[in-house]
Amino acid sequence: MNLHLRRALLLIPLLSLLFLTLGAADLSAQTLDYNYLFVTTRAAGTTEDGLAYEPGDIIGAQGIGGAWFMVFDAAANGLVNGQDVNAFDLTVPEVNGNTAAVPGPIYMSFSQPRVRVPGVAGWVMSNDAVVFEEAQNGNAPEDNYALFFDGSDVGLSTRNEQIDSLSVWQPGPVAPGAVAVPGDCTAGLVFISTSANYRVPAAEGGSLTGRGGDILAFCATNLGPNTAGFWFKAFDAQAAGFAPLRAPRNVSVNDYSYDGDWHVTFNFTSFTDFTAGAYHGTANTVYLYDTAAGGVVGPVVDLNVDYPTLNGVADGLVIDRYVPQCNAVGPNC
Protein backbone atom coordinates (compact mmCIF):
# COMPACT_ATOMS: atom_id res chain seq x y z
CA MET A 1 0.00 0.00 0.00
CA ASN A 2 1.03 3.66 -0.59
CA LEU A 3 -1.40 3.63 1.67
CA HIS A 4 -2.22 1.53 -1.29
CA LEU A 5 0.45 1.37 -3.92
CA ARG A 6 1.15 -2.03 -2.47
CA ARG A 7 -2.48 -2.97 -3.03
CA ALA A 8 -2.23 -1.78 -6.62
CA LEU A 9 0.81 -3.96 -7.22
CA LEU A 10 -1.18 -7.03 -6.20
CA LEU A 11 -3.64 -6.68 -9.07
CA ILE A 12 -1.71 -8.46 -11.84
CA PRO A 13 -0.68 -11.59 -9.92
CA LEU A 14 -4.09 -11.73 -8.24
CA LEU A 15 -6.00 -11.65 -11.51
CA SER A 16 -3.59 -14.15 -13.06
CA LEU A 17 -4.17 -16.47 -10.13
CA LEU A 18 -7.94 -16.12 -10.41
CA PHE A 19 -8.28 -16.70 -14.12
CA LEU A 20 -5.69 -19.44 -14.48
CA THR A 21 -6.90 -21.49 -11.56
CA LEU A 22 -10.62 -20.80 -11.79
CA GLY A 23 -11.31 -19.86 -15.37
CA ALA A 24 -13.44 -16.82 -16.05
CA ALA A 25 -16.72 -18.54 -15.28
CA ASP A 26 -15.73 -21.17 -12.69
CA LEU A 27 -16.39 -19.66 -9.28
CA SER A 28 -16.06 -22.79 -7.16
CA ALA A 29 -14.84 -21.88 -3.71
CA GLN A 30 -11.19 -21.87 -2.83
CA THR A 31 -9.50 -21.69 0.51
CA LEU A 32 -7.32 -18.59 0.37
CA ASP A 33 -4.46 -17.44 2.59
CA TYR A 34 -3.50 -14.03 3.94
CA ASN A 35 -0.51 -12.17 5.34
CA TYR A 36 -2.25 -10.09 7.99
CA LEU A 37 -5.72 -9.84 9.46
CA PHE A 38 -6.69 -6.69 11.40
CA VAL A 39 -10.04 -6.34 13.17
CA THR A 40 -12.00 -4.24 15.60
CA THR A 41 -14.83 -5.71 17.64
CA ARG A 42 -18.18 -4.61 19.02
CA ALA A 43 -17.52 -6.18 22.43
CA ALA A 44 -14.63 -6.66 24.83
CA GLY A 45 -12.94 -10.03 24.96
CA THR A 46 -9.73 -12.03 24.99
CA THR A 47 -8.19 -13.80 22.02
CA GLU A 48 -7.41 -17.51 22.04
CA ASP A 49 -3.79 -16.73 22.94
CA GLY A 50 -4.64 -14.32 25.77
CA LEU A 51 -4.65 -10.80 24.29
CA ALA A 52 -7.35 -8.70 25.97
CA TYR A 53 -9.14 -6.12 23.80
CA GLU A 54 -11.90 -3.53 24.16
CA PRO A 55 -14.23 -1.82 21.66
CA GLY A 56 -12.13 0.79 19.88
CA ASP A 57 -8.96 -1.33 19.92
CA ILE A 58 -7.48 -2.61 16.68
CA ILE A 59 -5.79 -6.00 16.92
CA GLY A 60 -3.88 -7.93 14.29
CA ALA A 61 -2.55 -11.40 13.51
CA GLN A 62 0.02 -12.47 10.94
CA GLY A 63 -1.11 -15.46 8.91
CA ILE A 64 -3.43 -18.26 9.88
CA GLY A 65 -2.63 -19.28 13.44
CA GLY A 66 -0.35 -16.29 14.04
CA ALA A 67 -0.23 -14.67 17.46
CA TRP A 68 -2.49 -11.67 18.04
CA PHE A 69 -0.91 -8.29 18.79
CA MET A 70 -2.26 -4.86 19.72
CA VAL A 71 -2.15 -2.38 16.84
CA PHE A 72 -4.12 0.52 18.32
CA ASP A 73 -4.97 0.77 22.02
CA ALA A 74 -7.99 3.06 22.19
CA ALA A 75 -7.72 3.94 25.89
CA ALA A 76 -3.96 4.58 25.72
CA ASN A 77 -4.62 6.98 22.84
CA GLY A 78 -7.31 9.03 24.52
CA LEU A 79 -10.48 7.20 23.45
CA VAL A 80 -11.76 6.54 26.95
CA ASN A 81 -15.54 6.82 26.57
CA GLY A 82 -16.30 3.57 24.80
CA GLN A 83 -15.89 4.92 21.27
CA ASP A 84 -16.37 1.91 19.00
CA VAL A 85 -14.19 1.92 15.88
CA ASN A 86 -16.47 0.18 13.38
CA ALA A 87 -14.47 0.92 10.23
CA PHE A 88 -10.78 1.64 9.68
CA ASP A 89 -7.89 1.45 7.26
CA LEU A 90 -4.13 1.32 7.74
CA THR A 91 -0.85 0.53 6.02
CA VAL A 92 0.04 -3.13 6.34
CA PRO A 93 3.60 -3.77 7.62
CA GLU A 94 6.05 -6.00 5.81
CA VAL A 95 5.76 -9.68 6.61
CA ASN A 96 8.64 -10.63 8.88
CA GLY A 97 7.38 -13.40 11.13
CA ASN A 98 7.28 -11.09 14.14
CA THR A 99 4.89 -8.60 15.66
CA ALA A 100 5.26 -5.47 13.53
CA ALA A 101 4.29 -1.86 14.16
CA VAL A 102 1.89 -0.44 11.59
CA PRO A 103 3.68 2.23 9.58
CA GLY A 104 1.86 5.46 8.84
CA PRO A 105 -1.59 6.76 9.71
CA ILE A 106 -4.71 4.89 10.80
CA TYR A 107 -8.07 6.09 9.47
CA MET A 108 -11.17 5.31 11.50
CA SER A 109 -14.87 5.98 11.92
CA PHE A 110 -17.18 5.22 14.83
CA SER A 111 -20.46 3.40 15.28
CA GLN A 112 -21.98 5.83 17.80
CA PRO A 113 -24.07 8.67 16.32
CA ARG A 114 -21.48 11.15 17.59
CA VAL A 115 -18.30 10.97 19.66
CA ARG A 116 -15.61 13.23 21.06
CA VAL A 117 -12.09 12.65 19.73
CA PRO A 118 -9.06 14.34 21.33
CA GLY A 119 -7.84 17.31 19.32
CA VAL A 120 -10.83 17.36 16.91
CA ALA A 121 -13.13 20.35 17.40
CA GLY A 122 -16.81 19.60 17.98
CA TRP A 123 -18.50 16.28 17.50
CA VAL A 124 -17.24 13.55 15.19
CA MET A 125 -20.37 12.09 13.61
CA SER A 126 -20.87 8.52 12.41
CA ASN A 127 -20.69 9.88 8.82
CA ASP A 128 -17.17 11.23 9.44
CA ALA A 129 -13.69 9.71 9.64
CA VAL A 130 -10.63 10.80 11.59
CA VAL A 131 -6.97 10.07 11.05
CA PHE A 132 -4.60 9.04 13.83
CA GLU A 133 -0.85 9.32 13.40
CA GLU A 134 1.24 8.83 16.50
CA ALA A 135 4.09 11.31 16.78
CA GLN A 136 7.50 9.97 17.66
CA ASN A 137 8.15 12.65 20.28
CA GLY A 138 5.58 11.52 22.83
CA ASN A 139 2.84 14.00 21.96
CA ALA A 140 -0.37 14.04 23.95
CA PRO A 141 -3.29 12.20 22.27
CA GLU A 142 -4.95 15.44 21.16
CA ASP A 143 -1.93 16.12 18.93
CA ASN A 144 -2.26 12.83 17.10
CA TYR A 145 -5.81 13.09 15.68
CA ALA A 146 -7.34 15.20 12.90
CA LEU A 147 -10.64 15.21 11.03
CA PHE A 148 -9.99 13.36 7.77
CA PHE A 149 -13.40 13.14 6.09
CA ASP A 150 -16.45 15.30 6.86
CA GLY A 151 -19.44 13.37 5.54
CA SER A 152 -21.89 16.24 5.96
CA ASP A 153 -19.89 18.30 3.46
CA VAL A 154 -20.60 15.78 0.71
CA GLY A 155 -24.13 14.55 1.37
CA LEU A 156 -23.79 11.99 4.19
CA SER A 157 -25.98 13.23 7.01
CA THR A 158 -28.50 10.62 8.18
CA ARG A 159 -28.02 7.80 10.66
CA ASN A 160 -28.58 5.29 7.84
CA GLU A 161 -25.62 6.87 6.05
CA GLN A 162 -23.22 5.95 8.84
CA ILE A 163 -19.87 4.82 7.46
CA ASP A 164 -19.74 1.04 7.78
CA SER A 165 -16.52 0.32 5.82
CA LEU A 166 -13.54 2.49 4.93
CA SER A 167 -10.67 2.03 2.45
CA VAL A 168 -8.33 4.95 1.79
CA TRP A 169 -6.13 5.28 -1.29
CA GLN A 170 -3.71 8.17 -1.14
CA PRO A 171 -2.82 9.98 -4.38
CA GLY A 172 0.23 8.51 -6.07
CA PRO A 173 1.75 7.61 -9.43
CA VAL A 174 -1.25 5.72 -10.82
CA ALA A 175 -2.51 6.22 -14.36
CA PRO A 176 -5.55 8.51 -14.93
CA GLY A 177 -8.57 6.77 -16.31
CA ALA A 178 -16.64 14.22 -17.28
CA VAL A 179 -14.20 13.28 -13.97
CA ALA A 180 -11.05 11.25 -14.63
CA VAL A 181 -10.38 8.57 -12.00
CA PRO A 182 -7.96 8.66 -10.35
CA GLY A 183 -6.37 11.56 -12.24
CA ASP A 184 -8.75 14.18 -10.85
CA CYS A 185 -8.77 12.69 -7.35
CA THR A 186 -6.03 15.03 -6.23
CA ALA A 187 -6.58 14.35 -2.53
CA GLY A 188 -7.04 10.59 -2.91
CA LEU A 189 -9.80 8.04 -3.34
CA VAL A 190 -11.96 6.87 -0.42
CA PHE A 191 -14.15 3.78 -0.65
CA ILE A 192 -16.98 3.47 1.87
CA SER A 193 -20.11 1.47 2.47
CA THR A 194 -23.01 2.71 4.59
CA SER A 195 -24.98 0.91 7.26
CA ALA A 196 -28.28 1.28 5.36
CA ASN A 197 -29.96 3.38 2.64
CA TYR A 198 -28.01 6.32 1.25
CA ARG A 199 -28.43 9.23 -1.14
CA VAL A 200 -25.41 11.26 -2.30
CA PRO A 201 -24.84 13.63 -5.22
CA ALA A 202 -23.55 11.76 -8.26
CA ALA A 203 -20.46 12.92 -10.14
CA GLU A 204 -22.47 13.00 -13.37
CA GLY A 205 -25.35 14.94 -11.79
CA GLY A 206 -28.46 13.80 -9.98
CA SER A 207 -28.18 11.40 -7.06
CA LEU A 208 -26.76 7.99 -6.28
CA THR A 209 -29.04 5.88 -4.11
CA GLY A 210 -28.84 2.38 -2.77
CA ARG A 211 -28.55 0.05 0.19
CA GLY A 212 -25.90 -0.73 2.73
CA GLY A 213 -24.27 -3.50 0.66
CA ASP A 214 -23.05 -1.13 -2.07
CA ILE A 215 -19.53 0.31 -2.26
CA LEU A 216 -19.26 4.04 -2.91
CA ALA A 217 -16.08 5.60 -4.30
CA PHE A 218 -15.35 9.19 -3.30
CA CYS A 219 -12.93 10.94 -5.65
CA ALA A 220 -11.54 13.57 -3.27
CA THR A 221 -10.34 16.99 -4.31
CA ASN A 222 -10.01 18.05 -0.68
CA LEU A 223 -10.09 16.16 2.62
CA GLY A 224 -10.43 17.38 6.18
CA PRO A 225 -12.82 20.00 7.57
CA ASN A 226 -13.78 21.15 4.05
CA THR A 227 -14.21 17.80 2.32
CA ALA A 228 -14.97 18.06 -1.40
CA GLY A 229 -15.04 15.73 -4.38
CA PHE A 230 -17.20 13.45 -6.52
CA TRP A 231 -19.22 10.32 -5.73
CA PHE A 232 -19.40 7.15 -7.83
CA LYS A 233 -21.02 3.79 -7.20
CA ALA A 234 -18.17 1.31 -7.46
CA PHE A 235 -20.17 -1.81 -6.60
CA ASP A 236 -23.92 -2.48 -6.71
CA ALA A 237 -24.95 -5.33 -4.41
CA GLN A 238 -28.36 -5.70 -6.06
CA ALA A 239 -26.87 -5.98 -9.55
CA ALA A 240 -24.44 -8.58 -8.18
CA GLY A 241 -27.33 -10.68 -6.90
CA PHE A 242 -26.72 -10.38 -3.16
CA ALA A 243 -29.53 -11.47 -0.86
CA PRO A 244 -29.96 -9.92 1.58
CA LEU A 245 -28.75 -6.73 -0.11
CA ARG A 246 -26.96 -5.56 3.02
CA ALA A 247 -25.01 -8.79 3.41
CA PRO A 248 -21.56 -7.39 2.50
CA ARG A 249 -20.13 -5.82 5.67
CA ASN A 250 -16.64 -4.94 6.89
CA VAL A 251 -15.61 -4.30 3.29
CA SER A 252 -11.87 -3.92 2.64
CA VAL A 253 -11.10 -2.86 -0.95
CA ASN A 254 -7.92 -4.56 -2.16
CA ASP A 255 -7.76 -3.19 -5.68
CA TYR A 256 -9.72 -1.30 -8.30
CA SER A 257 -9.66 -0.07 -11.88
CA TYR A 258 -11.88 2.46 -13.63
CA ASP A 259 -12.43 2.76 -17.38
CA GLY A 260 -15.90 4.28 -17.27
CA ASP A 261 -16.98 1.17 -15.37
CA TRP A 262 -15.68 0.13 -11.97
CA HIS A 263 -13.88 -3.14 -11.31
CA VAL A 264 -13.06 -3.86 -7.68
CA THR A 265 -11.66 -6.68 -5.59
CA PHE A 266 -12.60 -6.62 -1.94
CA ASN A 267 -12.88 -8.72 1.18
CA PHE A 268 -16.08 -8.72 3.20
CA THR A 269 -17.89 -10.54 5.95
CA SER A 270 -21.60 -10.96 6.58
CA PHE A 271 -23.58 -11.03 9.81
CA THR A 272 -25.98 -13.55 8.21
CA ASP A 273 -25.88 -16.38 5.71
CA PHE A 274 -26.30 -15.00 2.18
CA THR A 275 -26.39 -15.76 -1.51
CA ALA A 276 -24.59 -13.90 -4.30
CA GLY A 277 -26.02 -15.24 -7.52
CA ALA A 278 -25.45 -18.99 -7.31
CA TYR A 279 -22.91 -18.69 -4.49
CA HIS A 280 -24.03 -19.53 -0.95
CA GLY A 281 -22.05 -17.97 1.91
CA THR A 282 -22.15 -18.24 5.67
CA ALA A 283 -22.08 -15.70 8.46
CA ASN A 284 -18.81 -14.67 10.15
CA THR A 285 -16.57 -15.76 7.29
CA VAL A 286 -14.23 -13.45 5.38
CA TYR A 287 -14.75 -13.73 1.62
CA LEU A 288 -12.93 -12.37 -1.42
CA TYR A 289 -15.08 -10.85 -4.19
CA ASP A 290 -13.66 -9.95 -7.59
CA THR A 291 -15.88 -8.26 -10.16
CA ALA A 292 -13.44 -9.17 -12.96
CA ALA A 293 -13.77 -12.86 -12.07
CA GLY A 294 -17.54 -12.51 -11.84
CA GLY A 295 -18.29 -12.87 -8.16
CA VAL A 296 -17.23 -14.47 -4.89
CA VAL A 297 -13.93 -16.28 -5.34
CA GLY A 298 -13.82 -18.07 -2.03
CA PRO A 299 -13.47 -17.86 1.73
CA VAL A 300 -10.29 -16.43 3.22
CA VAL A 301 -10.91 -16.84 6.95
CA ASP A 302 -13.65 -18.72 8.75
CA LEU A 303 -14.00 -16.74 11.97
CA ASN A 304 -16.25 -19.44 13.38
CA VAL A 305 -13.41 -21.98 13.21
CA ASP A 306 -10.12 -20.08 13.00
CA TYR A 307 -10.93 -17.38 15.57
CA PRO A 308 -13.95 -18.51 17.60
CA THR A 309 -13.59 -15.76 20.20
CA LEU A 310 -14.28 -13.23 17.41
CA ASN A 311 -17.34 -15.12 16.21
CA GLY A 312 -20.15 -12.62 15.77
CA VAL A 313 -18.33 -9.59 17.19
CA ALA A 314 -15.81 -8.70 14.46
CA ASP A 315 -16.64 -5.19 13.26
CA GLY A 316 -14.01 -3.35 11.21
CA LEU A 317 -11.74 -5.41 8.95
CA VAL A 318 -8.52 -4.98 6.98
CA ILE A 319 -7.00 -8.09 5.43
CA ASP A 320 -3.81 -8.34 3.38
CA ARG A 321 -4.22 -11.17 0.87
CA TYR A 322 -1.35 -13.56 0.28
CA VAL A 323 -0.62 -13.94 -3.44
CA PRO A 324 1.90 -16.70 -4.33
CA GLN A 325 4.86 -15.52 -6.39
CA CYS A 326 5.60 -16.87 -9.85
CA ASN A 327 8.43 -19.44 -9.90
CA ALA A 328 9.03 -19.63 -13.66
CA VAL A 329 6.32 -22.24 -14.23
CA GLY A 330 2.99 -23.08 -12.72
CA PRO A 331 -0.51 -21.61 -12.36
CA ASN A 332 0.71 -18.34 -10.79
CA CYS A 333 2.84 -17.33 -13.80
Secondary structure as UniProt FT lines:
FT   TURN            2..3
FT   HELIX           5..9
FT   HELIX           11..22
FT   STRAND          34..41
FT   STRAND          45..46
FT   TURN            48..49
FT   STRAND          52..53
FT   TURN            55..56
FT   STRAND          58..62
FT   TURN            64..65
FT   STRAND          68..72
FT   HELIX           75..77
FT   STRAND          85..90
FT   STRAND          106..110
FT   STRAND          114..115
FT   TURN            118..119
FT   STRAND          124..125
FT   TURN            126..127
FT   STRAND          129..132
FT   TURN            136..137
FT   HELIX           141..143
FT   STRAND          145..149
FT   HELIX           151..154
FT   HELIX           159..161
FT   STRAND          163..169
FT   TURN            181..184
FT   TURN            186..187
FT   STRAND          188..194
FT   STRAND          198..202
FT   TURN            203..204
FT   STRAND          207..210
FT   TURN            212..213
FT   STRAND          215..222
FT   TURN            225..226
FT   STRAND          228..235
FT   TURN            237..241
FT   STRAND          242..243
FT   TURN            245..246
FT   STRAND          249..258
FT   STRAND          262..269
FT   STRAND          274..276
FT   TURN            277..278
FT   STRAND          279..281
FT   TURN            283..284
FT   STRAND          285..290
FT   TURN            291..294
FT   STRAND          295..302
FT   HELIX           303..306
FT   HELIX           308..310
FT   TURN            311..313
FT   STRAND          314..321
FT   TURN            331..332
//
